Amino acid sequence: MDFEGQKLVEILLQVIITFFGAVGWILGYIKQDFFICFYAWLVGVVLSIIICVPDWPFFNRNPIKWTDSVPEKRKKEKKNQ
């Protein structure tokens, strides 16, 4: 997962949990049942885990280009020791 993918995961996680928590709170308030609020929040947490924890391919759209190693420097360091 690249840095942009991590940013997307953080946004998705917050939006999903907040949305399900708010909807659950409203429904729980209307029905006067705390368990509705809790179960709605729990569904949001489980859904966000399913979406955000695996390394899905759409989280890797901006891969990091690493620089190549310098093998000559490593050889010189080993010879000097």
CORRAMO-V92694 format. One record per run of one state. SS is the DSSP state (helix for helix, strand for strand, loop for the rest). FROM is the first residue (numbers start at 0). TO is the last residue. If there is no record, write none. Layout:
SS;FROM;TO  SS;FROM;TO
//
This chain:
loop;0;1  helix;2;30  loop;31;32  helix;33;51  loop;52;55  helix;56;58  loop;59;69  helix;70;79  loop;80;80
//
